[in-house]
Amino acid sequence: MTTGDDGKTDARADIPPTHDASVPPSVDTMHHVDAQAIRFFRCPPWKLRPTIGDRSYLHVVVMPAAPLSHPDRYIVILDGDGAEVCFLRDPADLEPRSRQVLAEELRARDLTATIQRIDVVREEMGLTHFAVRTDRGPRGFALRRAEENVRRLGDRRLLLVDLDGNRFTIPDVNALDKRSARLLEQVL
């Protein structure tokens, strides 16, 4: 521990800035961690638990650091108090079971529905109404001013935000069937 000029003690001052494999990872010493050192599991079945190196965490929250531009990469793991435990660059580098558990947890937390097909698009009284099929079943929603509420995220990915703030994504507009693509073109 180090005492500063103001008389306050800072326990973190003596902790090296990089993680040494012989020292258990902690919030103070770890940021990016090799994916092979992380294991995700559920215990009890409804609760996500990670083991990072030789340390296990009881209460964590996982969230994408860049949910719009890179929803499948750059995952932040926070402890029960909201402090960063570590940063995972690419979940694809996890062992298969951990990757599956993490994907399930991220999907359960993500409120964005993925549009798979567009059935109907109609304009009425300044609103654009959609009837779509999503990964969460059929949905209907309305947009006001599509030019403001449809955002391009790269060359092919779109994010649509409806009147209630619900988010819908089209991961690849080129992957839509011809009818859906034609309907989408009407509003873009």
Buried (B, 14 or more C-beta within 10 A) or exposed (E): EEEEEEEEEEEEEEEEEEBEEEEEBBBEBBBEBBBEBBBBBEEEEEEBBBBBBEEEBEEBBBBBEEBBEBBBBBBBBBBEEEEEBBBBBEBEBBEEEBBEBBBEBBEEEBEBBBBBBBEEBEEEEEBBBBBBBBEEEEBEBBBEEBEEBBBEBEEEBBBBBBEEEEBBBBBEBEEBEEEBBEBBEEBE
